[in-house]
Each structure stands twice: as structure tokens, then as C-alpha cells.
Amino acid sequence: MSKINYESSGVSIETANDVKNQFKDIVSSRTLDHCKPINKVGAFASLVELDLSGYESPVFVLKSEEPGSKQLLAIDNNRIEWIARDLINHLVNDIIVMGATPCAVLDTIICGKFEKETVLKLVDEISKACTENGCILVGGETSEQPGVLPAGRYILQASVLGIVDKAKIIDGNSIKPGDILLSLASNGLHTNGYSLVRKLMEEMPEILNESVDGNSFMDSILQPHTSYAMGVKAVLSQNLCDIHGMAHITGGGIHDNFIRILQTDDLQADIDLSAIKKPPVFNVIKKYANMADDEMLSTFNMGVGLIMVVNKDKVNKIVSTLKESGVESYPIGQISKSTGSKKVTFHNKLV
């Protein structure tokens, strides 16, 4: 009878231990003033010391995220550093819209086979992306699952802990008629709509021959999800009361994401589609998919990565502050009174 062990079933404990041992130099060496790990990689859980001295009534903000089927394309095309930023930038954007400061991140990497170079690069790039967003990677889970995933396939996920003072939570409750909607520009698809794009590539592979602003179609769709953390932080540091609400525009597009922050039925967002600066990659997708604008708007962000609802008297100041942080922003609409239930209305056409 042949011998069956973990190695013959496709799992190498030796390789896993070797890889995880090298995580120590990536994860534990990075700390921040407001957040630092106090134990090393290898413990059963991560201990994190938080500086809460600047908060009167601290509230923890928690979020988990994964980059969807984009990770399949990114890893197949050796864009590991880009997918790491997709994962963390999307994650952090989801909590900064509530006024939170990101602190500690846990990641999960599931693979069909431990490929040492790939796994180490993923963890290193995820850790760097955390640092760029003002938080730190404090630990996580790496799991080899042959039979569940084939070799070369990865599933990524991460969770973040953030903090916000209870009195400074941004949840849309201060949104009022007359407020201006600022679009914080996206650089393309970010992390949504890739199942559709992969279907296009499968049925019409000639789309891969398209050039978008001098870049290949593949590089255009794999551009990392934009982080708005530093821009939002800069605006918040000036005057929190100027921002009445923020919506991260992800799956479901502008309508489905923005309506989540309208807290009362007597408000509506009036959005001028002709004001939106649409990245050219969306024109290519629309042409090949033969999609109507309303379908594009419900699938993609169409150039609007985040919407910030601001005091109408502070628009120029906020746009200038965001620009200094490297974030392009511009007005695309305003809040008005609704005659019925809360709603998001579109006017004019995308150009």
C-alpha cells in the first residue's frame, strides 16, 4: 500500500513554514505612532496597541474586502503590486468615507499551491500599500488548499480596523439641500465590472489589441484602484463640518452607492452626467459590449471614484486641498428637496 501524507496530498508544511518565517521581516518591522503591534508574527492572533489619547469617544470602524475577479487577471499578468493596492486602497476607501482613520489590517491569501516568490511578493506589496494609506499590516492567514484551487490561483481578502471619534462620524446625516456633490476622479474600473470584461475578452479577444491613451487594454483595466485616503485626510484636518457625506463608488455604480448615504426621504441627489470626466477605457468597453449608458452606469464607476457632499461655500477650498494631495475633484451635482422618497436622479448625457 502506498503511503499517503500531507505532502502527497498537495500541501507542503515545510514550504509553508519557510514562507511564513520570512513574513516576520515584512510585517513586524512597520509601526505607526497611533498603531503598533506588540507581538511578533507566529502568534495565534495579533496584539495591537492603539493610541486613543486624541479621541473623546473612540468608535471602532471595521470592514472586510476582496478585489473580485480582477485578481485573476492581475496575477496572470504579473501585476502583483497592482492587485495589492487594489485590495488595500478599496478597503481603506470604504472606511475613510465615514471619517475614520485606518489603523491595522489583516490579510488572507488562499492558494492552490505555495509559490514562495508570489506569496512573499503579495505580502510585501500589501504591507507597502498599508503604509501608503497610513495603516499597517499586523498579520493574517495564508492557506494552501489544493483541490479547492489549482496551482497558480489565488484568492485575496483583507480586513481593516479604523477609529473615529463618535462626534465626528460622517454618515450622511448632515446632508442638506444646496450641498454640492464633488466627484473624486477614478483612473478606470477600480475593482468592479471585471466579470463582464473577462467575458468580453473571452468572446471578443480582439479587444486586447486596443490601445487606451498609449497603454495596452490590459494595462488600462488593471490600473490599481485609486486611494483617496490622503486627500480626504487633508480635507478633514481643515474643517470636518465642511463634509456632510461621502460615498465610495463601487459595484452598483453611482446610483446604488450614493443612495446609501441619503438618510431621509426628503432629499435627492441631482447629478449632471455631462459634467463627469469619463476615462477613455470605458468607451472601449462600451463599444465592444454594445451597452447603453444606463447599463454602463449601473456596472462601472464611469470616472467617479468617490463622491463627497460638501458645503456649497467651501467647494473651491476643498477642491484645492484635494489637488494638493494629488486627487482631482470637480462638481457634478447638488442636493435638493425630494417630493417623495429619497432618490438619485441623472440629468443630461455622458460625453
Backbone hydrogen bonds in HBPLUS format (Angstrom, degrees):
<---DONOR---> <-ACCEPTOR-->    atom                        ^
c    i                          cat <-CA-CA->   ^        H-A-AA   ^      H-
h    n   atom  resd res      DA  || num        DHA   H-A  angle D-A-AA Bond
n    s   type  num  typ     dist DA aas  dist angle  dist       angle   num
A0009-SER N   A0005-ASN O   3.10 MM   4  6.36 131.2  2.34 143.5 157.2     1
A0009-SER N   A0006-TYR O   3.16 MM   3  5.09 134.2  2.38  93.2 106.1     2
A0011-VAL N   A0006-TYR O   3.04 MM   5  5.50 159.0  2.09 155.6 148.9     3
A0010-GLY N   A0007-GLU O   3.09 MM   3  5.35 159.1  2.13 106.1 112.3     4
A0016-ALA N   A0012-SER O   3.03 MM   4  6.24 164.6  2.06 148.5 153.2     5
A0017-ASN N   A0013-ILE O   2.85 MM   4  5.99 164.1  1.88 151.5 155.6     6
A0018-ASP N   A0014-GLU O   2.98 MM   4  6.14 153.8  2.05 144.5 152.0     7
A0019-VAL N   A0015-THR O   2.95 MM   4  6.20 162.1  1.98 153.9 158.0     8
A0020-LYS N   A0016-ALA O   2.89 MM   4  6.08 171.9  1.90 156.8 159.3     9
A0021-ASN N   A0017-ASN O   2.91 MM   4  5.91 145.8  2.02 140.4 149.4    10
A0022-GLN N   A0019-VAL O   3.02 MM   3  5.34 130.4  2.28 102.6 115.4    11
A0023-PHE N   A0020-LYS O   3.07 MM   3  5.06 145.5  2.19  97.1 107.6    12
A0026-ILE N   A0023-PHE O   2.82 MM   3  5.07 140.7  1.97 106.9 119.7    13
A0027-VAL N   A0023-PHE O   2.85 MM   4  5.94 168.4  1.86 176.2 179.7    14
A0032-LEU N   A0035-CYS O   2.93 MM   3  5.09 157.1  1.98 155.6 158.5    15
A0035-CYS N   A0032-LEU O   3.24 MM   3  5.09 151.4  2.33  98.1 106.6    16
A0051-ASP N   A0034-HIS O   3.15 MM  17  4.76 164.9  2.18 118.6 121.0    17
A0036-LYS N   A0049-GLU O   3.04 MM  13  5.37 157.0  2.10 145.8 153.1    18
A0049-GLU N   A0036-LYS O   2.80 MM  13  5.37 169.4  1.81 158.8 155.2    19
A0038-ILE N   A0047-LEU O   2.92 MM   9  5.64 159.0  1.97 142.0 146.2    20
A0055-TYR N   A0052-LEU O   3.07 MM   3  5.48 165.2  2.09 120.6 122.2    21
A0166-LYS N   A0057-SER O   2.89 MM 109  5.52 157.4  1.94 142.0 148.5    22
A0059-VAL N   A0164-VAL O   2.80 MM 105  5.35 148.1  1.90 147.0 157.5    23
A0164-VAL N   A0059-VAL O   3.01 MM 105  5.35 149.4  2.11 146.2 155.7    24
A0061-VAL N   A0162-GLY O   2.78 MM 101  4.72 161.8  1.81 128.8 130.5    25
A0162-GLY N   A0061-VAL O   2.72 MM 101  4.72 154.9  1.78 147.4 153.6    26
A0063-LYS N   A0160-VAL O   3.27 MM  97  5.50 148.6  2.37 147.2 151.9    27
A0160-VAL N   A0063-LYS O   2.83 MM  97  5.50 154.2  1.90 156.7 165.5    28
A0065-GLU N   A0158-ALA O   2.85 MM  93  5.58 153.3  1.92 162.7 171.1    29
A0158-ALA N   A0065-GLU O   2.95 MM  93  5.58 154.9  2.01 159.7 166.2    30
A0071-GLN N   A0068-GLY O   3.28 MM   3  6.32 162.2  2.32 125.5 126.9    31
A0072-LEU N   A0069-SER O   3.16 MM   3  5.49 140.6  2.32 105.0 114.6    32
A0074-ALA N   A0070-LYS O   2.93 MM   4  6.18 164.3  1.96 157.4 162.6    33
A0075-ILE N   A0071-GLN O   3.03 MM   4  6.00 169.8  2.04 145.3 147.7    34
A0076-ASP N   A0072-LEU O   3.16 MM   4  6.15 158.0  2.21 141.1 147.8    35
A0077-ASN N   A0073-LEU O   2.99 MM   4  6.04 135.7  2.19 140.8 151.6    36
A0079-ARG N   A0074-ALA O   2.72 MM   5  4.81 162.3  1.75 152.7 152.6    37
A0078-ASN N   A0075-ILE O   3.24 MM   3  5.00 163.1  2.27 106.3 105.5    38
A0082-TRP N   A0079-ARG O   3.10 MM   3  5.26 125.7  2.40  97.2 111.3    39
A0083-ILE N   A0079-ARG O   3.05 MM   4  6.43 159.9  2.10 156.3 161.0    40
A0084-ALA N   A0080-ILE O   3.07 MM   4  6.23 150.3  2.16 148.3 156.1    41
A0085-ARG N   A0081-GLU O   3.40 MM   4  6.55 149.9  2.50 131.7 138.2    42
A0086-ASP N   A0082-TRP O   2.91 MM   4  6.26 148.6  2.01 146.0 156.0    43
A0087-LEU N   A0083-ILE O   3.01 MM   4  6.18 164.2  2.04 147.1 149.5    44
A0088-ILE N   A0084-ALA O   3.14 MM   4  6.41 169.8  2.15 149.3 151.1    45
A0089-ASN N   A0085-ARG O   2.75 MM   4  5.49 156.7  1.80 144.2 152.5    46
A0090-HIS N   A0086-ASP O   3.09 MM   4  5.88 161.7  2.12 140.9 146.6    47
A0091-LEU N   A0087-LEU O   3.23 MM   4  6.23 158.1  2.28 135.7 142.2    48
A0092-VAL N   A0088-ILE O   2.86 MM   4  6.02 169.5  1.87 159.5 160.9    49
A0093-ASN N   A0089-ASN O   2.93 MM   4  6.01 161.9  1.96 147.8 153.4    50
A0094-ASP N   A0090-HIS O   3.21 MM   4  6.42 146.0  2.34 145.2 152.9    51
A0095-ILE N   A0092-VAL O   3.03 MM   3  5.49 147.2  2.15 110.7 119.8    52
A0096-ILE N   A0092-VAL O   3.02 MM   4  6.25 156.3  2.08 160.4 168.0    53
A0098-MET N   A0095-ILE O   3.08 MM   3  5.48 159.1  2.12 109.0 115.7    54
A0100-ALA N   A0095-ILE O   3.35 MM   5  5.70 153.5  2.42 145.9 139.9    55
A0099-GLY N   A0096-ILE O   2.88 MM   3  4.96 161.8  1.91 111.3 114.3    56
A0170-ILE N   A0098-MET O   3.00 MM  72  4.50 171.2  2.01 113.4 114.7    57
A0101-THR N   A0163-ILE O   2.82 MM  62  5.30 165.1  1.85 148.3 150.8    58
A0163-ILE N   A0101-THR O   2.96 MM  62  5.30 150.8  2.05 137.8 145.2    59
A0103-CYS N   A0161-LEU O   2.82 MM  58  5.61 147.2  1.92 150.7 156.4    60
A0136-ILE N   A0103-CYS O   2.86 MM  33  6.35 155.7  1.92 159.1 164.8    61
A0104-ALA N   A0161-LEU O   3.27 MM  57  5.21 136.0  2.47 132.9 142.3    62
A0161-LEU N   A0104-ALA O   2.77 MM  57  5.21 152.9  1.84 156.4 164.6    63
A0105-VAL N   A0136-ILE O   2.80 MM  31  5.98 147.1  1.91 158.9 159.7    64
A0138-VAL N   A0105-VAL O   2.97 MM  33  5.98 162.3  2.01 159.3 163.1    65
A0106-LEU N   A0159-SER O   2.88 MM  53  5.27 157.4  1.93 149.9 157.4    66
A0159-SER N   A0106-LEU O   2.79 MM  53  5.27 155.1  1.85 154.0 162.3    67
A0107-ASP N   A0139-GLY O   3.16 MM  32  6.69 154.9  2.22 140.4 142.8    68
A0141-GLU N   A0107-ASP O   2.82 MM  34  6.35 148.7  1.92 150.0 160.6    69
A0108-THR N   A0157-GLN O   2.66 MM  49  4.99 149.7  1.75 157.0 151.4    70
A0157-GLN N   A0108-THR O   2.99 MM  49  4.99 140.1  2.15 146.5 148.5    71
A0109-ILE N   A0141-GLU O   2.84 MM  32  6.32 155.6  1.90 154.9 163.2    72
A0143-SER N   A0109-ILE O   2.83 MM  34  6.28 160.1  1.87 157.8 164.1    73
A0110-ILE N   A0155-ILE O   2.93 MM  45  5.06 169.2  1.94 150.8 154.3    74
A0155-ILE N   A0110-ILE O   2.83 MM  45  5.06 151.7  1.91 147.0 153.7    75
A0111-CYS N   A0143-SER O   2.89 MM  32  6.31 160.8  1.93 164.4 169.1    76
A0145-GLN N   A0111-CYS O   2.66 MM  34  5.93 171.2  1.67 168.6 171.7    77
A0112-GLY N   A0153-ARG O   3.29 MM  41  5.88 144.6  2.42 154.0 158.7    78
A0118-THR N   A0115-GLU O   3.03 MM   3  5.50 113.6  2.48 111.8 127.2    79
A0119-VAL N   A0115-GLU O   2.94 MM   4  6.06 172.1  1.94 168.0 170.5    80
A0120-LEU N   A0116-LYS O   2.95 MM   4  5.99 169.8  1.96 155.4 158.8    81
A0121-LYS N   A0117-GLU O   3.03 MM   4  6.07 154.1  2.10 140.0 147.5    82
A0122-LEU N   A0118-THR O   2.89 MM   4  6.09 155.1  1.95 149.9 157.1    83
A0123-VAL N   A0119-VAL O   3.04 MM   4  6.31 167.7  2.05 155.0 156.9    84
A0124-ASP N   A0120-LEU O   2.94 MM   4  6.08 161.6  1.97 146.7 152.5    85
A0125-GLU N   A0121-LYS O   2.88 MM   4  5.97 163.9  1.90 149.9 154.2    86
A0126-ILE N   A0122-LEU O   2.86 MM   4  6.01 156.2  1.92 150.9 158.0    87
A0127-SER N   A0123-VAL O   2.93 MM   4  6.06 157.7  1.98 146.0 152.1    88
A0128-LYS N   A0124-ASP O   2.98 MM   4  6.26 154.2  2.04 144.6 151.8    89
A0129-ALA N   A0125-GLU O   2.89 MM   4  6.06 157.8  1.94 146.2 152.3    90
A0130-CYS N   A0126-ILE O   2.98 MM   4  6.23 148.4  2.08 144.7 153.0    91
A0131-THR N   A0127-SER O   3.10 MM   4  6.43 161.0  2.14 148.8 152.9    92
A0132-GLU N   A0128-LYS O   2.97 MM   4  6.27 157.5  2.03 151.6 157.7    93
A0133-ASN N   A0129-ALA O   3.18 MM   4  6.37 131.6  2.43 136.1 147.8    94
A0133-ASN N   A0130-CYS O   2.97 MM   3  5.13 134.4  2.19 100.5 113.7    95
A0135-CYS N   A0130-CYS O   2.94 MM   5  5.06 169.1  1.95 142.0 139.6    96
A0134-GLY N   A0131-THR O   3.06 MM   3  5.11 165.4  2.09 108.7 111.5    97
A0148-VAL N   A0145-GLN O   3.15 MM   3  5.55 150.0  2.24 122.3 131.3    98
A0149-LEU N   A0145-GLN O   3.15 MM   4  6.25 158.0  2.20 166.3 172.7    99
A0153-ARG N   A0150-PRO O   3.15 MM   3  5.75 151.8  2.24 141.5 141.1   100
A0168-LYS N   A0165-ASP O   2.78 MM   3  5.19 153.6  1.85 116.2 125.4   101
A0175-ILE N   A0172-GLY O   3.18 MM   3  5.42 165.4  2.21 110.6 115.1   102
A0179-ASP N   A0176-LYS O   3.16 MM   3  5.93 161.8  2.20 142.4 145.0   103
A0178-GLY N   A0335-ILE O   2.82 MM 157  5.41 172.1  1.83 143.0 140.8   104
A0335-ILE N   A0179-ASP O   2.89 MM 156  5.30 151.0  1.97 148.2 153.9   105
A0180-ILE N   A0310-VAL O   2.98 MM 130  5.39 156.5  2.03 157.4 157.8   106
A0310-VAL N   A0180-ILE O   2.91 MM 130  5.39 165.8  1.93 156.7 159.2   107
A0181-LEU N   A0333-GLY O   2.85 MM 152  5.04 175.8  1.85 131.2 130.4   108
A0332-ILE N   A0181-LEU O   2.85 MM 151  5.75 158.2  1.90 161.7 164.7   109
A0182-LEU N   A0308-MET O   2.84 MM 126  5.08 170.5  1.85 149.4 152.7   110
A0308-MET N   A0182-LEU O   2.93 MM 126  5.08 159.3  1.98 144.6 150.9   111
A0183-SER N   A0330-TYR O   2.78 MM 147  5.46 168.9  1.79 160.6 156.6   112
A0330-TYR N   A0183-SER O   3.14 MM 147  5.46 140.8  2.30 135.0 146.6   113
A0184-LEU N   A0306-LEU O   2.78 MM 122  5.09 163.8  1.80 166.0 167.0   114
A0305-GLY N   A0184-LEU O   2.87 MM 121  5.65 138.4  2.05 150.0 161.5   115
A0306-LEU N   A0184-LEU O   3.31 MM 122  5.09 143.0  2.46 134.9 140.0   116
A0185-ALA N   A0328-GLU O   2.96 MM 143  5.64 160.0  2.00 152.2 158.7   117
A0186-SER N   A0303-GLY O   2.92 MM 117  4.77 157.1  1.97 117.9 120.9   118
A0192-ASN N   A0189-LEU O   3.37 MM   3  5.97 167.0  2.39 130.0 133.5   119
A0197-VAL N   A0193-GLY O   3.16 MM   4  6.47 159.0  2.21 144.8 151.1   120
A0198-ARG N   A0194-TYR O   2.81 MM   4  5.85 160.0  1.85 146.0 151.1   121
A0199-LYS N   A0195-SER O   3.11 MM   4  6.24 146.0  2.23 135.0 143.8   122
A0200-LEU N   A0196-LEU O   2.97 MM   4  6.34 151.5  2.05 147.6 155.6   123
A0201-MET N   A0197-VAL O   2.94 MM   4  6.25 159.8  1.99 150.9 155.9   124
A0202-GLU N   A0198-ARG O   2.97 MM   4  6.16 142.0  2.11 138.9 149.2   125
A0203-GLU N   A0199-LYS O   2.96 MM   4  6.18 161.7  2.00 152.5 156.4   126
A0204-MET N   A0200-LEU O   2.64 MM   4  5.48 153.4  1.71 153.4 161.1   127
A0207-ILE N   A0204-MET O   2.98 MM   3  6.09 173.2  1.98 136.0 137.3   128
A0208-LEU N   A0205-PRO O   3.04 MM   3  5.80 160.1  2.08 119.9 124.8   129
A0209-ASN N   A0206-GLU O   2.98 MM   3  5.45 160.2  2.01 112.2 118.7   130
A0210-GLU N   A0207-ILE O   3.08 MM   3  5.45 163.3  2.11 111.0 116.2   131
A0217-PHE N   A0210-GLU O   3.12 MM   7  5.53 120.2  2.50 168.2 155.8   132
A0212-VAL N   A0215-ASN O   2.73 MM   3  5.11 166.4  1.75 154.7 158.2   133
A0215-ASN N   A0212-VAL O   2.93 MM   3  5.11 164.0  1.95 113.6 118.1   134
A0220-SER N   A0216-SER O   2.98 MM   4  6.18 150.4  2.07 147.1 156.0   135
A0221-ILE N   A0217-PHE O   3.02 MM   4  6.32 154.5  2.08 153.0 158.1   136
A0222-LEU N   A0218-MET O   3.07 MM   4  6.18 132.2  2.31 141.6 154.7   137
A0232-VAL N   A0228-TYR O   2.91 MM   4  6.04 172.5  1.91 164.3 166.5   138
A0233-LYS N   A0229-ALA O   2.91 MM   4  5.98 159.1  1.95 146.0 152.8   139
A0234-ALA N   A0230-MET O   3.00 MM   4  6.13 152.0  2.08 139.4 146.3   140
A0235-VAL N   A0231-GLY O   3.12 MM   4  6.47 155.3  2.19 148.6 154.5   141
A0236-LEU N   A0232-VAL O   2.88 MM   4  6.11 168.0  1.89 158.1 161.6   142
A0237-SER N   A0233-LYS O   2.96 MM   4  6.08 145.4  2.08 144.6 153.3   143
A0238-GLN N   A0235-VAL O   3.07 MM   3  5.43 149.3  2.17 106.8 116.0   144
A0239-ASN N   A0235-VAL O   3.37 MM   4  6.77 164.5  2.40 162.7 162.8   145
A0242-ASP N   A0239-ASN O   3.15 MM   3  5.86 165.2  2.17 120.1 124.6   146
A0243-ILE N   A0240-LEU O   3.14 MM   3  5.96 158.5  2.19 125.3 129.3   147
A0311-ASN N   A0242-ASP O   2.97 MM  69  5.24 148.5  2.07 145.2 153.1   148
A0244-HIS N   A0309-VAL O   2.75 MM  65  5.44 162.1  1.78 156.7 161.6   149
A0309-VAL N   A0245-GLY O   2.75 MM  64  5.00 177.1  1.75 157.3 156.6   150
A0247-ALA N   A0307-ILE O   2.90 MM  60  5.20 154.2  1.96 146.8 154.9   151
A0307-ILE N   A0247-ALA O   2.87 MM  60  5.20 163.8  1.90 151.1 155.8   152
A0249-ILE N   A0305-GLY O   3.05 MM  56  5.29 155.7  2.11 127.8 133.1   153
A0253-GLY N   A0250-THR O   3.03 MM   3  5.80 149.9  2.12 148.2 150.6   154
A0257-ASN N   A0253-GLY O   3.29 MM   4  6.29 150.7  2.39 147.2 155.0   155
A0258-PHE N   A0254-ILE O   2.89 MM   4  5.79 162.7  1.92 154.0 159.6   156
A0259-ILE N   A0255-HIS O   3.12 MM   4  6.09 168.1  2.14 155.9 159.0   157
A0260-ARG N   A0257-ASN O   3.34 MM   3  5.55 146.2  2.46 100.4 109.5   158
A0261-ILE N   A0258-PHE O   3.00 MM   3  5.83 163.6  2.03 124.9 128.8   159
A0262-LEU N   A0259-ILE O   3.35 MM   3  5.33 159.9  2.39 100.9 106.8   160
A0338-SER N   A0266-ASP O   2.88 MM  72  4.65 163.6  1.90 105.9 108.8   161
A0268-GLN N   A0336-SER O   2.95 MM  68  5.46 148.9  2.04 153.3 153.2   162
A0336-SER N   A0268-GLN O   2.91 MM  68  5.46 163.3  1.94 157.6 163.0   163
A0269-ALA N   A0343-LYS O   2.95 MM  74  6.47 152.6  2.03 149.3 156.0   164
A0345-THR N   A0269-ALA O   2.78 MM  76  6.08 167.1  1.79 170.3 174.7   165
A0270-ASP N   A0334-GLN O   2.89 MM  64  5.50 176.4  1.89 171.1 170.0   166
A0334-GLN N   A0270-ASP O   3.07 MM  64  5.50 145.5  2.20 143.8 151.2   167
A0271-ILE N   A0345-THR O   2.86 MM  74  6.10 176.3  1.86 165.6 166.8   168
A0347-HIS N   A0271-ILE O   2.81 MM  76  6.03 147.9  1.92 166.5 167.8   169
A0272-ASP N   A0332-ILE O   2.78 MM  60  5.52 166.1  1.80 162.2 167.1   170
A0275-ALA N   A0272-ASP O   3.03 MM   3  5.60 158.6  2.08 115.6 122.3   171
A0273-LEU N   A0347-HIS O   2.92 MM  74  5.95 151.4  2.00 160.4 166.4   172
A0276-ILE N   A0273-LEU O   3.15 MM   3  5.50 156.8  2.21 110.2 116.9   173
A0282-PHE N   A0279-PRO O   3.15 MM   3  6.14 157.8  2.20 129.1 132.5   174
A0283-ASN N   A0280-PRO O   2.99 MM   3  5.31 134.7  2.20 105.7 117.7   175
A0285-ILE N   A0281-VAL O   3.16 MM   4  6.48 163.1  2.19 149.5 153.5   176
A0286-LYS N   A0282-PHE O   2.92 MM   4  6.01 163.6  1.94 144.8 149.9   177
A0287-LYS N   A0283-ASN O   3.04 MM   4  6.14 157.7  2.09 143.1 148.7   178
A0288-TYR N   A0284-VAL O   3.16 MM   4  6.44 167.0  2.18 155.2 157.2   179
A0289-ALA N   A0285-ILE O   2.86 MM   4  5.92 158.6  1.91 155.0 161.7   180
A0290-ASN N   A0286-LYS O   2.77 MM   4  5.49 127.0  2.05 139.1 150.7   181
A0295-GLU N   A0292-ALA O   3.09 MM   3  5.35 125.6  2.40 103.1 116.7   182
A0296-MET N   A0292-ALA O   3.03 MM   4  6.39 157.4  2.09 153.0 160.0   183
A0297-LEU N   A0293-ASP O   2.85 MM   4  6.06 159.5  1.89 153.4 158.7   184
A0298-SER N   A0294-ASP O   3.16 MM   4  6.28 137.3  2.35 132.9 142.7   185
A0299-THR N   A0296-MET O   3.16 MM   3  5.20 150.1  2.26 100.1 109.2   186
A0300-PHE N   A0296-MET O   2.85 MM   4  5.79 171.8  1.86 162.5 163.9   187
A0304-VAL N   A0301-ASN O   3.07 MM   3  5.30 169.6  2.08 117.0 119.2   188
A0314-LYS N   A0311-ASN O   2.96 MM   3  5.50 163.6  1.99 120.1 125.6   189
A0318-ILE N   A0314-LYS O   2.98 MM   4  6.15 163.2  2.01 159.4 164.1   190
A0319-VAL N   A0315-VAL O   2.89 MM   4  6.09 166.6  1.91 160.7 164.6   191
A0320-SER N   A0316-ASN O   2.99 MM   4  6.09 158.0  2.03 145.1 151.2   192
A0321-THR N   A0317-LYS O   2.95 MM   4  6.18 156.0  2.01 145.5 152.2   193
A0322-LEU N   A0318-ILE O   2.90 MM   4  6.10 163.0  1.93 154.2 158.3   194
A0323-LYS N   A0319-VAL O   2.99 MM   4  6.16 155.5  2.06 143.7 150.7   195
A0324-GLU N   A0320-SER O   3.07 MM   4  6.34 152.2  2.15 146.9 153.5   196
A0325-SER N   A0322-LEU O   2.98 MM   3  5.13 137.7  2.16 100.3 112.9   197
A0327-VAL N   A0322-LEU O   2.90 MM   5  5.09 163.8  1.92 142.1 137.8   198
A0326-GLY N   A0323-LYS O   2.91 MM   3  4.96 161.1  1.94 108.6 112.7   199
